[in-house]
Amino acid sequence: MKHEIELKRAYDPASSDDGFRIYIDRLWPRGLSHETFHYDLWDKDIAPSTELREWFHADPDGRWEEFENRYRAELSGNPAFAAMKQTIAGKPKVTLLYSSRDHLHNNAVVVEKELEASGWTA
């Protein structure tokens, strides 16, 4: 089965085209209520560790490459990430949701790359 991944800000409206929606951040998206924010899965343990997130946010421009490497290392041995992959195994489309304003440097970008590297999109 061919799988498709889309990345979308948590603040963007949900769409019927989103497929299975996974929120990738550890912290709840500021300003969104539990009634209006639609997601199918949110496991805080998939997100980067608090230490890694705080380290990265101190200098996002200068630390992106190292953040990517460290976060991918966290995901490689992460039981929550493994469980997520099992959950989405039969889903044709997954939308990874993130809170960051930066569309190029956020948790979902790294999760997408890790899914692709593990052959999930093949």
Biopython code that builds the backbone (N, CA, C, O; Angstrom):
import numpy as np
from Bio.PDB.StructureBuilder import StructureBuilder

atoms = [
    (1, "MET", "N", (0.842, -1.194, 0.000)),
    (1, "MET", "CA", (0.000, 0.000, 0.000)),
    (1, "MET", "C", (0.877, 1.244, 0.000)),
    (1, "MET", "O", (1.825, 1.354, 0.777)),
    (2, "LYS", "N", (0.549, 2.156, -0.866)),
    (2, "LYS", "CA", (1.248, 3.450, -0.918)),
    (2, "LYS", "C", (0.637, 4.364, 0.138)),
    (2, "LYS", "O", (-0.584, 4.459, 0.259)),
    (3, "HIS", "N", (1.488, 5.026, 0.889)),
    (3, "HIS", "CA", (1.049, 5.933, 1.941)),
    (3, "HIS", "C", (1.424, 7.358, 1.578)),
    (3, "HIS", "O", (2.433, 7.599, 0.915)),
    (4, "GLU", "N", (0.613, 8.286, 2.014)),
    (4, "GLU", "CA", (0.870, 9.699, 1.772)),
    (4, "GLU", "C", (0.946, 10.426, 3.109)),
    (4, "GLU", "O", (0.155, 10.176, 4.018)),
    (5, "ILE", "N", (1.920, 11.335, 3.209)),
    (5, "ILE", "CA", (2.082, 12.143, 4.420)),
    (5, "ILE", "C", (1.916, 13.606, 4.049)),
    (5, "ILE", "O", (2.466, 14.076, 3.053)),
    (6, "GLU", "N", (1.158, 14.312, 4.858)),
    (6, "GLU", "CA", (1.017, 15.760, 4.700)),
    (6, "GLU", "C", (1.397, 16.399, 6.029)),
    (6, "GLU", "O", (1.150, 15.828, 7.091)),
    (7, "LEU", "N", (1.989, 17.568, 5.970)),
    (7, "LEU", "CA", (2.308, 18.339, 7.159)),
    (7, "LEU", "C", (1.379, 19.543, 7.198)),
    (7, "LEU", "O", (1.111, 20.167, 6.172)),
    (8, "LYS", "N", (0.890, 19.864, 8.394)),
    (8, "LYS", "CA", (-0.069, 20.950, 8.506)),
    (8, "LYS", "C", (0.032, 21.561, 9.898)),
    (8, "LYS", "O", (0.226, 20.854, 10.888)),
    (9, "ARG", "N", (-0.099, 22.858, 9.959)),
    (9, "ARG", "CA", (-0.114, 23.538, 11.252)),
    (9, "ARG", "C", (-1.378, 23.184, 12.003)),
    (9, "ARG", "O", (-2.448, 23.073, 11.405)),
    (10, "ALA", "N", (-1.269, 23.008, 13.297)),
    (10, "ALA", "CA", (-2.417, 22.681, 14.135)),
    (10, "ALA", "C", (-3.501, 23.749, 14.033)),
    (10, "ALA", "O", (-4.682, 23.461, 14.231)),
    (11, "TYR", "N", (-3.105, 24.965, 13.729)),
    (11, "TYR", "CA", (-4.040, 26.092, 13.664)),
    (11, "TYR", "C", (-4.796, 26.167, 12.338)),
    (11, "TYR", "O", (-5.769, 26.913, 12.222)),
    (12, "ASP", "N", (-4.358, 25.406, 11.345)),
    (12, "ASP", "CA", (-5.061, 25.368, 10.062)),
    (12, "ASP", "C", (-6.317, 24.515, 10.209)),
    (12, "ASP", "O", (-6.313, 23.545, 10.966)),
    (13, "PRO", "N", (-7.393, 24.857, 9.498)),
    (13, "PRO", "CA", (-8.639, 24.093, 9.637)),
    (13, "PRO", "C", (-8.469, 22.642, 9.208)),
    (13, "PRO", "O", (-7.734, 22.342, 8.268)),
    (14, "ALA", "N", (-9.153, 21.756, 9.903)),
    (14, "ALA", "CA", (-9.165, 20.346, 9.524)),
    (14, "ALA", "C", (-9.917, 20.197, 8.210)),
    (14, "ALA", "O", (-10.816, 20.978, 7.898)),
    (15, "SER", "N", (-9.536, 19.185, 7.452)),
    (15, "SER", "CA", (-10.163, 18.920, 6.161)),
    (15, "SER", "C", (-10.466, 17.435, 6.050)),
    (15, "SER", "O", (-9.778, 16.611, 6.651)),
    (16, "SER", "N", (-11.479, 17.096, 5.294)),
    (16, "SER", "CA", (-11.791, 15.679, 5.078)),
    (16, "SER", "C", (-10.678, 14.994, 4.290)),
    (16, "SER", "O", (-10.591, 13.766, 4.282)),
    (17, "ASP", "N", (-9.827, 15.776, 3.628)),
    (17, "ASP", "CA", (-8.700, 15.219, 2.872)),
    (17, "ASP", "C", (-7.476, 14.921, 3.745)),
    (17, "ASP", "O", (-6.484, 14.389, 3.249)),
    (18, "ASP", "N", (-7.535, 15.254, 5.027)),
    (18, "ASP", "CA", (-6.379, 15.086, 5.905)),
    (18, "ASP", "C", (-6.058, 13.628, 6.221)),
    (18, "ASP", "O", (-4.916, 13.317, 6.561)),
    (19, "GLY", "N", (-7.003, 12.756, 6.122)),
    (19, "GLY", "CA", (-6.774, 11.379, 6.525)),
    (19, "GLY", "C", (-6.651, 11.299, 8.040)),
    (19, "GLY", "O", (-7.375, 11.987, 8.761)),
    (20, "PHE", "N", (-5.746, 10.469, 8.522)),
    (20, "PHE", "CA", (-5.522, 10.262, 9.955)),
    (20, "PHE", "C", (-4.623, 11.377, 10.470)),
    (20, "PHE", "O", (-3.499, 11.540, 9.995)),
    (21, "ARG", "N", (-5.112, 12.140, 11.434)),
    (21, "ARG", "CA", (-4.404, 13.337, 11.922)),
    (21, "ARG", "C", (-3.664, 13.030, 13.223)),
    (21, "ARG", "O", (-4.257, 12.569, 14.199)),
    (22, "ILE", "N", (-2.350, 13.296, 13.216)),
    (22, "ILE", "CA", (-1.502, 13.036, 14.383)),
    (22, "ILE", "C", (-0.849, 14.339, 14.824)),
    (22, "ILE", "O", (-0.154, 14.996, 14.050)),
    (23, "TYR", "N", (-1.084, 14.698, 16.082)),
    (23, "TYR", "CA", (-0.448, 15.891, 16.640)),
    (23, "TYR", "C", (0.904, 15.472, 17.199)),
    (23, "TYR", "O", (0.983, 14.563, 18.025)),
    (24, "ILE", "N", (1.974, 16.135, 16.747)),
    (24, "ILE", "CA", (3.355, 15.710, 17.001)),
    (24, "ILE", "C", (4.030, 16.464, 18.149)),
    (24, "ILE", "O", (5.150, 16.108, 18.513)),
    (25, "ASP", "N", (3.418, 17.464, 18.723)),
    (25, "ASP", "CA", (4.060, 18.257, 19.772)),
    (25, "ASP", "C", (3.747, 17.725, 21.173)),
    (25, "ASP", "O", (2.751, 17.033, 21.384)),
    (26, "ARG", "N", (4.615, 18.062, 22.114)),
    (26, "ARG", "CA", (4.433, 17.664, 23.504)),
    (26, "ARG", "C", (3.440, 18.583, 24.224)),
    (26, "ARG", "O", (2.704, 18.146, 25.110)),
    (27, "LEU", "N", (3.430, 19.853, 23.834)),
    (27, "LEU", "CA", (2.571, 20.840, 24.488)),
    (27, "LEU", "C", (1.313, 21.094, 23.664)),
    (27, "LEU", "O", (1.354, 21.095, 22.434)),
    (28, "TRP", "N", (0.199, 21.310, 24.352)),
    (28, "TRP", "CA", (-1.058, 21.606, 23.675)),
    (28, "TRP", "C", (-0.909, 22.911, 22.884)),
    (28, "TRP", "O", (-0.256, 23.837, 23.366)),
    (29, "PRO", "N", (-1.494, 23.010, 21.688)),
    (29, "PRO", "CA", (-1.369, 24.235, 20.894)),
    (29, "PRO", "C", (-2.062, 25.418, 21.574)),
    (29, "PRO", "O", (-3.264, 25.392, 21.840)),
    (30, "ARG", "N", (-1.284, 26.428, 21.839)),
    (30, "ARG", "CA", (-1.762, 27.615, 22.550)),
    (30, "ARG", "C", (-2.971, 28.230, 21.853)),
    (30, "ARG", "O", (-2.950, 28.463, 20.645)),
    (31, "GLY", "N", (-4.021, 28.491, 22.624)),
    (31, "GLY", "CA", (-5.197, 29.175, 22.102)),
    (31, "GLY", "C", (-6.243, 28.279, 21.465)),
    (31, "GLY", "O", (-7.322, 28.759, 21.114)),
    (32, "LEU", "N", (-5.960, 26.994, 21.303)),
    (32, "LEU", "CA", (-6.949, 26.086, 20.714)),
    (32, "LEU", "C", (-7.676, 25.325, 21.824)),
    (32, "LEU", "O", (-7.065, 24.890, 22.800)),
    (33, "SER", "N", (-8.961, 25.176, 21.659)),
    (33, "SER", "CA", (-9.732, 24.433, 22.657)),
    (33, "SER", "C", (-9.781, 22.955, 22.288)),
    (33, "SER", "O", (-9.571, 22.585, 21.132)),
    (34, "HIS", "N", (-10.055, 22.133, 23.262)),
    (34, "HIS", "CA", (-10.164, 20.691, 23.018)),
    (34, "HIS", "C", (-11.375, 20.376, 22.139)),
    (34, "HIS", "O", (-11.413, 19.328, 21.495)),
    (35, "GLU", "N", (-12.342, 21.254, 22.108)),
    (35, "GLU", "CA", (-13.536, 21.033, 21.292)),
    (35, "GLU", "C", (-13.297, 21.364, 19.819)),
    (35, "GLU", "O", (-13.938, 20.777, 18.947)),
    (36, "THR", "N", (-12.390, 22.288, 19.531)),
    (36, "THR", "CA", (-12.215, 22.724, 18.140)),
    (36, "THR", "C", (-11.010, 22.109, 17.435)),
    (36, "THR", "O", (-10.963, 22.088, 16.205)),
    (37, "PHE", "N", (-10.047, 21.614, 18.183)),
    (37, "PHE", "CA", (-8.851, 21.039, 17.557)),
    (37, "PHE", "C", (-9.082, 19.551, 17.327)),
    (37, "PHE", "O", (-9.228, 18.782, 18.277)),
    (38, "HIS", "N", (-9.115, 19.154, 16.063)),
    (38, "HIS", "CA", (-9.382, 17.758, 15.710)),
    (38, "HIS", "C", (-8.076, 17.015, 15.426)),
    (38, "HIS", "O", (-7.264, 17.436, 14.603)),
    (39, "TYR", "N", (-7.903, 15.910, 16.125)),
    (39, "TYR", "CA", (-6.778, 15.010, 15.866)),
    (39, "TYR", "C", (-7.238, 13.596, 16.187)),
    (39, "TYR", "O", (-8.169, 13.397, 16.967)),
    (40, "ASP", "N", (-6.581, 12.624, 15.583)),
    (40, "ASP", "CA", (-6.920, 11.227, 15.833)),
    (40, "ASP", "C", (-5.960, 10.572, 16.821)),
    (40, "ASP", "O", (-6.307, 9.596, 17.486)),
    (41, "LEU", "N", (-4.751, 11.120, 16.909)),
    (41, "LEU", "CA", (-3.750, 10.573, 17.823)),
    (41, "LEU", "C", (-2.887, 11.709, 18.345)),
    (41, "LEU", "O", (-2.432, 12.566, 17.587)),
    (42, "TRP", "N", (-2.674, 11.700, 19.630)),
    (42, "TRP", "CA", (-1.711, 12.601, 20.257)),
    (42, "TRP", "C", (-1.055, 11.835, 21.391)),
    (42, "TRP", "O", (-1.671, 11.613, 22.434)),
    (43, "ASP", "N", (0.168, 11.438, 21.196)),
    (43, "ASP", "CA", (0.963, 10.782, 22.231)),
    (43, "ASP", "C", (2.178, 11.670, 22.464)),
    (43, "ASP", "O", (3.064, 11.761, 21.614)),
    (44, "LYS", "N", (2.215, 12.320, 23.614)),
    (44, "LYS", "CA", (3.293, 13.270, 23.919)),
    (44, "LYS", "C", (4.670, 12.622, 23.819)),
    (44, "LYS", "O", (5.665, 13.308, 23.583)),
    (45, "ASP", "N", (4.729, 11.320, 23.995)),
    (45, "ASP", "CA", (6.019, 10.636, 23.973)),
    (45, "ASP", "C", (6.613, 10.520, 22.570)),
    (45, "ASP", "O", (7.777, 10.144, 22.424)),
    (46, "ILE", "N", (5.828, 10.837, 21.533)),
    (46, "ILE", "CA", (6.375, 10.869, 20.168)),
    (46, "ILE", "C", (7.167, 12.159, 19.956)),
    (46, "ILE", "O", (8.100, 12.194, 19.155)),
    (47, "ALA", "N", (6.799, 13.197, 20.662)),
    (47, "ALA", "CA", (7.458, 14.504, 20.527)),
    (47, "ALA", "C", (8.886, 14.443, 21.071)),
    (47, "ALA", "O", (9.229, 13.529, 21.820)),
    (48, "PRO", "N", (9.711, 15.411, 20.695)),
    (48, "PRO", "CA", (11.071, 15.455, 21.259)),
    (48, "PRO", "C", (11.016, 15.583, 22.782)),
    (48, "PRO", "O", (10.060, 16.119, 23.343)),
    (49, "SER", "N", (12.043, 15.089, 23.422)),
    (49, "SER", "CA", (12.129, 15.228, 24.879)),
    (49, "SER", "C", (12.122, 16.709, 25.249)),
    (49, "SER", "O", (12.485, 17.563, 24.441)),
    (50, "THR", "N", (11.713, 16.996, 26.457)),
    (50, "THR", "CA", (11.676, 18.381, 26.930)),
    (50, "THR", "C", (13.064, 19.012, 26.831)),
    (50, "THR", "O", (13.199, 20.164, 26.419)),
    (51, "GLU", "N", (14.086, 18.260, 27.205)),
    (51, "GLU", "CA", (15.453, 18.783, 27.152)),
    (51, "GLU", "C", (15.855, 19.150, 25.730)),
    (51, "GLU", "O", (16.440, 20.207, 25.496)),
    (52, "LEU", "N", (15.541, 18.274, 24.784)),
    (52, "LEU", "CA", (15.904, 18.537, 23.389)),
    (52, "LEU", "C", (15.116, 19.730, 22.849)),
    (52, "LEU", "O", (15.680, 20.587, 22.169)),
    (53, "ARG", "N", (13.845, 19.790, 23.141)),
    (53, "ARG", "CA", (13.011, 20.906, 22.673)),
    (53, "ARG", "C", (13.530, 22.237, 23.205)),
    (53, "ARG", "O", (13.646, 23.201, 22.448)),
    (54, "GLU", "N", (13.842, 22.301, 24.498)),
    (54, "GLU", "CA", (14.340, 23.542, 25.093)),
    (54, "GLU", "C", (15.703, 23.920, 24.535)),
    (54, "GLU", "O", (15.965, 25.097, 24.290)),
    (55, "TRP", "N", (16.578, 22.935, 24.332)),
    (55, "TRP", "CA", (17.891, 23.186, 23.753)),
    (55, "TRP", "C", (17.737, 23.784, 22.349)),
    (55, "TRP", "O", (18.400, 24.765, 22.014)),
    (56, "PHE", "N", (16.865, 23.193, 21.537)),
    (56, "PHE", "CA", (16.654, 23.657, 20.168)),
    (56, "PHE", "C", (16.083, 25.069, 20.138)),
    (56, "PHE", "O", (16.535, 25.897, 19.347)),
    (57, "HIS", "N", (15.112, 25.352, 20.972)),
    (57, "HIS", "CA", (14.455, 26.661, 20.945)),
    (57, "HIS", "C", (15.369, 27.806, 21.387)),
    (57, "HIS", "O", (15.057, 28.974, 21.153)),
    (58, "ALA", "N", (16.477, 27.483, 22.014)),
    (58, "ALA", "CA", (17.437, 28.523, 22.386)),
    (58, "ALA", "C", (18.129, 29.117, 21.155)),
    (58, "ALA", "O", (18.564, 30.268, 21.191)),
    (59, "ASP", "N", (18.236, 28.343, 20.061)),
    (59, "ASP", "CA", (18.876, 28.824, 18.833)),
    (59, "ASP", "C", (18.393, 27.986, 17.649)),
    (59, "ASP", "O", (19.163, 27.195, 17.104)),
    (60, "PRO", "N", (17.122, 28.148, 17.239)),
    (60, "PRO", "CA", (16.570, 27.295, 16.190)),
    (60, "PRO", "C", (17.312, 27.369, 14.858)),
    (60, "PRO", "O", (17.446, 26.355, 14.173)),
    (61, "ASP", "N", (17.787, 28.534, 14.486)),
    (61, "ASP", "CA", (18.478, 28.639, 13.202)),
    (61, "ASP", "C", (19.819, 27.910, 13.204)),
    (61, "ASP", "O", (20.178, 27.254, 12.227)),
    (62, "GLY", "N", (20.548, 28.028, 14.298)),
    (62, "GLY", "CA", (21.875, 27.434, 14.362)),
    (62, "GLY", "C", (21.892, 25.973, 14.772)),
    (62, "GLY", "O", (22.910, 25.301, 14.611)),
    (63, "ARG", "N", (20.786, 25.472, 15.297)),
    (63, "ARG", "CA", (20.786, 24.110, 15.840)),
    (63, "ARG", "C", (19.888, 23.131, 15.091)),
    (63, "ARG", "O", (19.713, 21.995, 15.530)),
    (64, "TRP", "N", (19.325, 23.553, 13.979)),
    (64, "TRP", "CA", (18.359, 22.696, 13.294)),
    (64, "TRP", "C", (18.956, 21.347, 12.900)),
    (64, "TRP", "O", (18.358, 20.310, 13.189)),
    (65, "GLU", "N", (20.103, 21.336, 12.257)),
    (65, "GLU", "CA", (20.685, 20.074, 11.790)),
    (65, "GLU", "C", (20.967, 19.119, 12.955)),
    (65, "GLU", "O", (20.682, 17.924, 12.872)),
    (66, "GLU", "N", (21.522, 19.652, 14.024)),
    (66, "GLU", "CA", (21.802, 18.817, 15.195)),
    (66, "GLU", "C", (20.505, 18.379, 15.873)),
    (66, "GLU", "O", (20.409, 17.251, 16.358)),
    (67, "PHE", "N", (19.514, 19.258, 15.908)),
    (67, "PHE", "CA", (18.207, 18.891, 16.459)),
    (67, "PHE", "C", (17.633, 17.716, 15.689)),
    (67, "PHE", "O", (17.144, 16.755, 16.283)),
    (68, "GLU", "N", (17.691, 17.793, 14.367)),
    (68, "GLU", "CA", (17.181, 16.699, 13.518)),
    (68, "GLU", "C", (17.864, 15.383, 13.875)),
    (68, "GLU", "O", (17.201, 14.363, 14.060)),
    (69, "ASN", "N", (19.178, 15.411, 13.971)),
    (69, "ASN", "CA", (19.929, 14.188, 14.298)),
    (69, "ASN", "C", (19.555, 13.646, 15.671)),
    (69, "ASN", "O", (19.346, 12.444, 15.835)),
    (70, "ARG", "N", (19.474, 14.525, 16.643)),
    (70, "ARG", "CA", (19.144, 14.082, 18.006)),
    (70, "ARG", "C", (17.710, 13.566, 18.109)),
    (70, "ARG", "O", (17.452, 12.564, 18.776)),
    (71, "TYR", "N", (16.789, 14.249, 17.451)),
    (71, "TYR", "CA", (15.391, 13.825, 17.512)),
    (71, "TYR", "C", (15.199, 12.491, 16.792)),
    (71, "TYR", "O", (14.455, 11.631, 17.264)),
    (72, "ARG", "N", (15.869, 12.317, 15.651)),
    (72, "ARG", "CA", (15.769, 11.029, 14.945)),
    (72, "ARG", "C", (16.344, 9.902, 15.813)),
    (72, "ARG", "O", (15.837, 8.780, 15.789)),
    (73, "ALA", "N", (17.393, 10.199, 16.571)),
    (73, "ALA", "CA", (17.950, 9.196, 17.490)),
    (73, "ALA", "C", (16.938, 8.858, 18.584)),
    (73, "ALA", "O", (16.793, 7.694, 18.957)),
    (74, "GLU", "N", (16.239, 9.871, 19.098)),
    (74, "GLU", "CA", (15.196, 9.612, 20.100)),
    (74, "GLU", "C", (14.076, 8.751, 19.511)),
    (74, "GLU", "O", (13.571, 7.843, 20.172)),
    (75, "LEU", "N", (13.694, 9.039, 18.274)),
    (75, "LEU", "CA", (12.608, 8.281, 17.656)),
    (75, "LEU", "C", (12.995, 6.834, 17.387)),
    (75, "LEU", "O", (12.145, 5.946, 17.448)),
    (76, "SER", "N", (14.261, 6.588, 17.090)),
    (76, "SER", "CA", (14.675, 5.228, 16.703)),
    (76, "SER", "C", (14.443, 4.199, 17.801)),
    (76, "SER", "O", (14.181, 3.034, 17.501)),
    (77, "GLY", "N", (14.531, 4.593, 19.039)),
    (77, "GLY", "CA", (14.291, 3.639, 20.117)),
    (77, "GLY", "C", (13.025, 3.937, 20.898)),
    (77, "GLY", "O", (12.881, 3.504, 22.041)),
    (78, "ASN", "N", (12.115, 4.666, 20.294)),
    (78, "ASN", "CA", (10.942, 5.157, 21.006)),
    (78, "ASN", "C", (9.748, 4.218, 20.815)),
    (78, "ASN", "O", (9.256, 4.076, 19.696)),
    (79, "PRO", "N", (9.272, 3.573, 21.894)),
    (79, "PRO", "CA", (8.126, 2.669, 21.764)),
    (79, "PRO", "C", (6.846, 3.383, 21.299)),
    (79, "PRO", "O", (6.019, 2.784, 20.612)),
    (80, "ALA", "N", (6.683, 4.652, 21.670)),
    (80, "ALA", "CA", (5.490, 5.403, 21.241)),
    (80, "ALA", "C", (5.521, 5.622, 19.728)),
    (80, "ALA", "O", (4.482, 5.559, 19.072)),
    (81, "PHE", "N", (6.701, 5.877, 19.176)),
    (81, "PHE", "CA", (6.830, 6.055, 17.735)),
    (81, "PHE", "C", (6.569, 4.726, 17.019)),
    (81, "PHE", "O", (5.908, 4.699, 15.981)),
    (82, "ALA", "N", (7.078, 3.644, 17.562)),
    (82, "ALA", "CA", (6.832, 2.319, 16.982)),
    (82, "ALA", "C", (5.333, 2.001, 17.006)),
    (82, "ALA", "O", (4.792, 1.471, 16.035)),
    (83, "ALA", "N", (4.673, 2.324, 18.109)),
    (83, "ALA", "CA", (3.227, 2.090, 18.211)),
    (83, "ALA", "C", (2.469, 2.958, 17.204)),
    (83, "ALA", "O", (1.492, 2.509, 16.604)),
    (84, "MET", "N", (2.918, 4.190, 17.021)),
    (84, "MET", "CA", (2.286, 5.066, 16.040)),
    (84, "MET", "C", (2.386, 4.461, 14.649)),
    (84, "MET", "O", (1.413, 4.472, 13.895)),
    (85, "LYS", "N", (3.554, 3.936, 14.306)),
    (85, "LYS", "CA", (3.733, 3.335, 12.984)),
    (85, "LYS", "C", (2.794, 2.143, 12.798)),
    (85, "LYS", "O", (2.266, 1.941, 11.705)),
    (86, "GLN", "N", (2.585, 1.365, 13.837)),
    (86, "GLN", "CA", (1.642, 0.244, 13.750)),
    (86, "GLN", "C", (0.216, 0.757, 13.567)),
    (86, "GLN", "O", (-0.560, 0.196, 12.793)),
    (87, "THR", "N", (-0.121, 1.823, 14.280)),
    (87, "THR", "CA", (-1.468, 2.400, 14.193)),
    (87, "THR", "C", (-1.768, 2.901, 12.793)),
    (87, "THR", "O", (-2.896, 2.767, 12.318)),
    (88, "ILE", "N", (-0.780, 3.473, 12.127)),
    (88, "ILE", "CA", (-1.020, 4.061, 10.809)),
    (88, "ILE", "C", (-0.725, 3.101, 9.659)),
    (88, "ILE", "O", (-0.851, 3.477, 8.494)),
    (89, "ALA", "N", (-0.340, 1.884, 9.971)),
    (89, "ALA", "CA", (0.055, 0.928, 8.928)),
    (89, "ALA", "C", (-0.997, 0.775, 7.830)),
    (89, "ALA", "O", (-0.639, 0.672, 6.657)),
    (90, "GLY", "N", (-2.252, 0.759, 8.172)),
    (90, "GLY", "CA", (-3.305, 0.573, 7.171)),
    (90, "GLY", "C", (-3.933, 1.852, 6.676)),
    (90, "GLY", "O", (-4.926, 1.813, 5.949)),
    (91, "LYS", "N", (-3.378, 2.975, 7.052)),
    (91, "LYS", "CA", (-3.955, 4.268, 6.664)),
    (91, "LYS", "C", (-3.312, 4.763, 5.364)),
    (91, "LYS", "O", (-2.086, 4.818, 5.272)),
    (92, "PRO", "N", (-4.109, 5.118, 4.373)),
    (92, "PRO", "CA", (-3.526, 5.604, 3.120)),
    (92, "PRO", "C", (-2.935, 7.008, 3.236)),
    (92, "PRO", "O", (-1.996, 7.346, 2.515)),
    (93, "LYS", "N", (-3.484, 7.834, 4.145)),
    (93, "LYS", "CA", (-2.977, 9.198, 4.292)),
    (93, "LYS", "C", (-2.919, 9.572, 5.765)),
    (93, "LYS", "O", (-3.825, 9.285, 6.547)),
    (94, "VAL", "N", (-1.804, 10.231, 6.112)),
    (94, "VAL", "CA", (-1.589, 10.717, 7.469)),
    (94, "VAL", "C", (-1.217, 12.187, 7.373)),
    (94, "VAL", "O", (-0.415, 12.578, 6.525)),
    (95, "THR", "N", (-1.801, 12.998, 8.243)),
    (95, "THR", "CA", (-1.409, 14.403, 8.343)),
    (95, "THR", "C", (-0.753, 14.605, 9.696)),
    (95, "THR", "O", (-1.360, 14.357, 10.738)),
    (96, "LEU", "N", (0.494, 15.059, 9.669)),
    (96, "LEU", "CA", (1.245, 15.351, 10.882)),
    (96, "LEU", "C", (1.019, 16.813, 11.231)),
    (96, "LEU", "O", (1.295, 17.702, 10.426)),
    (97, "LEU", "N", (0.522, 17.053, 12.423)),
    (97, "LEU", "CA", (0.165, 18.395, 12.872)),
    (97, "LEU", "C", (1.221, 18.928, 13.827)),
    (97, "LEU", "O", (1.717, 18.198, 14.686)),
    (98, "TYR", "N", (1.561, 20.194, 13.676)),
    (98, "TYR", "CA", (2.566, 20.838, 14.521)),
    (98, "TYR", "C", (2.102, 22.238, 14.862)),
    (98, "TYR", "O", (1.265, 22.802, 14.156)),
    (99, "SER", "N", (2.631, 22.811, 15.935)),
    (99, "SER", "CA", (2.236, 24.156, 16.375)),
    (99, "SER", "C", (3.159, 25.256, 15.874)),
    (99, "SER", "O", (2.739, 26.409, 15.773)),
    (100, "SER", "N", (4.371, 24.934, 15.567)),
    (100, "SER", "CA", (5.381, 25.931, 15.205)),
    (100, "SER", "C", (4.943, 26.808, 14.041)),
    (100, "SER", "O", (4.217, 26.366, 13.151)),
    (101, "ARG", "N", (5.396, 28.060, 14.064)),
    (101, "ARG", "CA", (5.160, 28.952, 12.929)),
    (101, "ARG", "C", (6.122, 28.662, 11.782)),
    (101, "ARG", "O", (5.878, 29.054, 10.641)),
    (102, "ASP", "N", (7.203, 27.980, 12.090)),
    (102, "ASP", "CA", (8.236, 27.667, 11.102)),
    (102, "ASP", "C", (7.837, 26.377, 10.367)),
    (102, "ASP", "O", (7.854, 25.290, 10.945)),
    (103, "HIS", "N", (7.483, 26.519, 9.099)),
    (103, "HIS", "CA", (7.009, 25.373, 8.320)),
    (103, "HIS", "C", (8.130, 24.416, 7.910)),
    (103, "HIS", "O", (7.861, 23.272, 7.544)),
    (104, "LEU", "N", (9.378, 24.872, 7.969)),
    (104, "LEU", "CA", (10.499, 24.055, 7.513)),
    (104, "LEU", "C", (11.286, 23.396, 8.634)),
    (104, "LEU", "O", (11.984, 22.407, 8.411)),
    (105, "HIS", "N", (11.174, 23.945, 9.843)),
    (105, "HIS", "CA", (11.981, 23.458, 10.969)),
    (105, "HIS", "C", (11.062, 23.182, 12.156)),
    (105, "HIS", "O", (10.887, 24.031, 13.030)),
    (106, "ASN", "N", (10.480, 21.988, 12.175)),
    (106, "ASN", "CA", (9.588, 21.606, 13.266)),
    (106, "ASN", "C", (9.590, 20.091, 13.431)),
    (106, "ASN", "O", (10.147, 19.363, 12.609)),
    (107, "ASN", "N", (8.966, 19.637, 14.494)),
    (107, "ASN", "CA", (8.949, 18.203, 14.817)),
    (107, "ASN", "C", (8.382, 17.350, 13.686)),
    (107, "ASN", "O", (8.908, 16.277, 13.393)),
    (108, "ALA", "N", (7.314, 17.823, 13.052)),
    (108, "ALA", "CA", (6.651, 17.036, 12.017)),
    (108, "ALA", "C", (7.571, 16.771, 10.820)),
    (108, "ALA", "O", (7.500, 15.707, 10.207)),
    (109, "VAL", "N", (8.422, 17.727, 10.494)),
    (109, "VAL", "CA", (9.372, 17.548, 9.393)),
    (109, "VAL", "C", (10.280, 16.353, 9.687)),
    (109, "VAL", "O", (10.547, 15.537, 8.804)),
    (110, "VAL", "N", (10.746, 16.257, 10.915)),
    (110, "VAL", "CA", (11.638, 15.161, 11.303)),
    (110, "VAL", "C", (10.885, 13.841, 11.318)),
    (110, "VAL", "O", (11.410, 12.830, 10.851)),
    (111, "VAL", "N", (9.671, 13.826, 11.842)),
    (111, "VAL", "CA", (8.875, 12.591, 11.874)),
    (111, "VAL", "C", (8.594, 12.113, 10.446)),
    (111, "VAL", "O", (8.668, 10.917, 10.163)),
    (112, "GLU", "N", (8.273, 13.044, 9.557)),
    (112, "GLU", "CA", (8.042, 12.671, 8.158)),
    (112, "GLU", "C", (9.294, 12.013, 7.570)),
    (112, "GLU", "O", (9.199, 10.968, 6.926)),
    (113, "LYS", "N", (10.444, 12.607, 7.783)),
    (113, "LYS", "CA", (11.692, 12.031, 7.259)),
    (113, "LYS", "C", (11.957, 10.649, 7.845)),
    (113, "LYS", "O", (12.410, 9.746, 7.142)),
    (114, "GLU", "N", (11.674, 10.492, 9.120)),
    (114, "GLU", "CA", (11.905, 9.202, 9.771)),
    (114, "GLU", "C", (10.941, 8.143, 9.232)),
    (114, "GLU", "O", (11.338, 6.994, 9.039)),
    (115, "LEU", "N", (9.695, 8.511, 8.991)),
    (115, "LEU", "CA", (8.740, 7.575, 8.387)),
    (115, "LEU", "C", (9.196, 7.171, 6.988)),
    (115, "LEU", "O", (9.135, 5.998, 6.620)),
    (116, "GLU", "N", (9.650, 8.145, 6.218)),
    (116, "GLU", "CA", (10.133, 7.845, 4.864)),
    (116, "GLU", "C", (11.361, 6.951, 4.911)),
    (116, "GLU", "O", (11.478, 6.019, 4.115)),
    (117, "ALA", "N", (12.281, 7.223, 5.837)),
    (117, "ALA", "CA", (13.510, 6.421, 5.963)),
    (117, "ALA", "C", (13.192, 4.988, 6.379)),
    (117, "ALA", "O", (13.904, 4.056, 6.007)),
    (118, "SER", "N", (12.133, 4.818, 7.144)),
    (118, "SER", "CA", (11.771, 3.471, 7.602)),
    (118, "SER", "C", (10.941, 2.725, 6.565)),
    (118, "SER", "O", (10.549, 1.579, 6.788)),
    (119, "GLY", "N", (10.669, 3.375, 5.423)),
    (119, "GLY", "CA", (9.947, 2.719, 4.357)),
    (119, "GLY", "C", (8.440, 2.799, 4.474)),
    (119, "GLY", "O", (7.730, 2.111, 3.740)),
    (120, "TRP", "N", (7.934, 3.622, 5.381)),
    (120, "TRP", "CA", (6.485, 3.685, 5.581)),
    (120, "TRP", "C", (5.756, 4.206, 4.353)),
    (120, "TRP", "O", (4.635, 3.775, 4.083)),
    (121, "THR", "N", (6.364, 5.127, 3.597)),
    (121, "THR", "CA", (5.682, 5.696, 2.438)),
    (121, "THR", "C", (5.838, 4.856, 1.187)),
    (121, "THR", "O", (5.224, 5.151, 0.161)),
    (122, "ALA", "N", (6.646, 3.822, 1.257)),
    (122, "ALA", "CA", (6.916, 3.004, 0.047)),
    (122, "ALA", "C", (5.712, 2.198, -0.368)),
    (122, "ALA", "O", (5.771, 1.465, -1.355)),
]
sb = StructureBuilder()
sb.init_structure("model")
sb.init_model(0)
sb.init_chain("A")
sb.init_seg("    ")
for serial, (resi, resn, name, xyz) in enumerate(atoms, 1):
    if name == "N":
        sb.init_residue(resn, " ", resi, " ")
    sb.init_atom(name, np.array(xyz, "f"), 0.0, 1.0, " ", f" {name:<3s}", serial, name[0])
structure = sb.get_structure()
